Amino acid sequence: MKRIGLISDTHGYFHPKLEKLFAECDEIWHAGDVGNYEVIELLEKLKPLKGVYGNIDGQTVRTRFPKNLRFNCEDVDVWITHIGGYPNRYNQEIKAEITNNPPKLFICGHSHILKVMYDEKLQLLHINPGAAGQQGFHKVKTIVRFTLDNNEIKDLEVVEFE
């Protein structure tokens, strides 16, 4: 069983509340637009970190994180990318792959809009944790926490903070 803290679109900003918000998590996953390498280093001091780069990320972040990350965690097939779209409107770059080989959990960022949706057609859970940075139109910062346990995704919670 693993407790996951999910974050996206930090845009170079590490909020002081993140340490407390991720305290009970086993891992942190970042869905892109990290902003700078300092954010990676600060998150890695808290917990083991997985992530992808986003469209605003420079070479230092891109050398640390891939564009797409697909892996298994607690028997859950996970795919993280930054610009992924959402059910019935997936990004053209991934549409064929996600249709032919859907994961159980699909995570993306980019829009700064928090979304948790179940894709009935592909039988996957789609999560966009919104944005935790200061840049963008969002007024409230958000992260998502959830548990992966024996092929189950459970105890999902949205955390809003300012």
Secondary structure by P-SEA (a helix, b strand, c coil): cbbbbbbcccccccccccccccccccbbbbccccccaaaaaaaaacccccccccccccaaaaaacccbbbbbccccbbbbbcccccccccccccaaaaaaccccbbbbccccbbbbbbcccccbbbbccccccccccccccbbbbbbbccccccbbbbbbcc
